[in-house]
Amino acid sequence: MKFIRYGVLSPQKQVTYGNDTFHAAPCKKGFYAFPKNYVEHFLLGATNNPNNSSSKSYWIKDENGNKISGVDCDWDTKTDKTTYPKEFTDLLKKLKIKKSQVSSVENNKDGKYYMIAYKKPHKFDYNGEIWHHHYEILKMTPMVGDWIKTDIETYKTALKLLRHIQKREILCEWGYDENTLKTDGLKLYAKDHLEVFIEKIK
């Protein structure tokens, strides 16, 4: 199965291990990742800001080298994509930046929001044991905090069940018609619960 990771693919010491929070690491060493197409960027935390030395992003700048602020965006429900003004879209094309890489972040130096682009992440295949949060769907008891560890096939089953559950919720609560809802239900909700934790790639 394919996963996305911002950062190195070797086990890292986890300072949150032992904390009583949803996102606290289930092991002393390892790394976080997301299933491909389901990355929740806000979980990058401080490293989402280019002013941070370990940043996973960089400022988008205009032709004069100035950071760009105040870009309005809309959500196109037909294409399930964010739309930007033509001037900004043209700049992205010139800079060869995909819309999926774009976000905004507050600059801690002046308090204003500026446009950023995420650096290219690692895409990797993994088929070993994996920590995840889908214990309720699988009717299992959490092992560490809000985590369980299963084999990859069990994880895939949980993800498939979750996709059906969230699509059904959207159809019932959001007023969509099943014939017009073409997008994946998992993409319309916050994806922080889709994070996984891998101890090491063998």
Buried (B, 14 or more C-beta within 10 A) or exposed (E): BEBBBBBEBEBBEBEEBEEEEEBBBBBEEBBBBBBBEBBBBEBBEEBBBBEBEEBBBEBBBEEEEEBBEEBEBEEEEEEEEEEBEEEBBEBBEEEEBEBEBBBBBEBEEEEEBBBBBBEEBEEBEBEEBBBBBBBEBBEEEEEBBBBBBBEEEBBBBBBEEBBEEBBEEBBEEEEBEEEEBEBEBBEBBEBEBBBBBBBEBE
